[in-house]
Amino acid sequence: MTKTLNLLKPDEAARRLAEGRAILIDIREPDEFARRHAKGALSRPLSSLDAKRLSLPDAREVIFTCRSGMRTGANGERLMAACGRSAHVLEGGLDAWNGAGLPIEVDRKAPLEMMRQVQIVAGSLVLIGVILGLTVSPWFLGVAGFVGAGLTFAGITGFCGMARLLALARWNRPVSV
C-alpha cells in the first residue's frame, strides 16, 4: 500500500470524524492547542513527534491539522512516517475548520501562544525604542537593534531567550489546584 498525504476539505474531514472513520491529530504545540482546537482533536505536537511511530488509539484514518495547514503541508513525509499508513491533511487547518462553522473548543483563560507573546513584546520594544530614539535620544534606537539581533539569533539557532523569559511569567505558569 502506498503511503500518501491527501488534502481533505473541512466538511469532508468532519463527515469522516462523525462517521467514526477517522481521528483528528493536531500537531501544534501544547500552548497553541490549549488555547483553541477542533472539538475532539488529539494533541500530538510536531516538536515531540516520534519519527518511528505516532501512538494512535486505534486503526482509524488519520487526519492531521495545524492552524493554517502550512506546518502539516511542510512536514508531510515526517507525518506519514510517524503514522505508518496513508493519512490526510485538513486543508486550511484549524482556520478553515472554524471558517466552515465546525465546532471549536476555546479556553480564553489559557495564556496566549508563546510565539504571539514574543511577537507582542518584541514589537512593543522595537516601537518604543524607535519612538524614544526619535523624540528623546538616538541611543534608544539601540533597543530596537538589540531586539532585532535577538530575533535573528533565535531564528538561526532555535533558541529564543525572550520566550524563555516569558515562560517564567506568572500567567504562563500552570495553576496549582
Buried (B, 14 or more C-beta within 10 A) or exposed (E): EEBEBEBBBBEBBBEBBEEEEBBBBBBBBBBBBBBBBBEEBBBBBBEEBEEEEBEBEEEBBBBBBBBEBEBBBEBBEBBBBBBEEBBBBBBBBBBBBBEEEBEEEEEEEBBBBBEEBBBEBBEEBBEBBBEBBEEEEEEBBEBBEEBBEBBEEBEEEEEBEBBEEBBEEEEBEEEEE
